[in-house]
Amino acid sequence: MKKIIFIFSVLLIVLMLSGCKQQPATDTTPPANTPPSVQPSGPQTYDVEIKNSAFSQSTLTIKKGDTVKWTNNDGASHTVVSDSGSEINSGTLAQGQSFSHIFNDAGTFAYHCGIHTYMKAKIIVE
């Protein structure tokens, strides 16, 4: 009987200790050799999708020298035309076609689709 109580006690202790097992700590600190976040130093390209008769970003802020690329992913043809008529003019873009423009001057450039004039957006160049 003492032997059964002893085995039962050892088994109970083992079960209790296994439930108290400490979980490894999760370290959220990056490794020492991880470089700090660095902003890209050169010009960037930003994608604007034309879909469902809308521009995917109604306002986009970029830096001087950056490029914006519009891609028509809509079934209908569209254009990208600056409101002033001088900075941007893509011509007609059929489905799958793209147009890119480099913004070399600071300012706000409002644009629209010349076919569907309710489609409006703007690029802010810092």
Secondary structure, DSSP 4 states (H G I P E B T S, - for coil): -HHHHHHHHHHHHHHHHHHTPPPPPPP-SPPTTPPPP----S--EEEEEEETTEES-SEEEE-TT-EEEEEE-SSS-B--EETTSSS-B---B-TT-EEEEE--S-EEEEEE-SSSTT-EEEEEE-
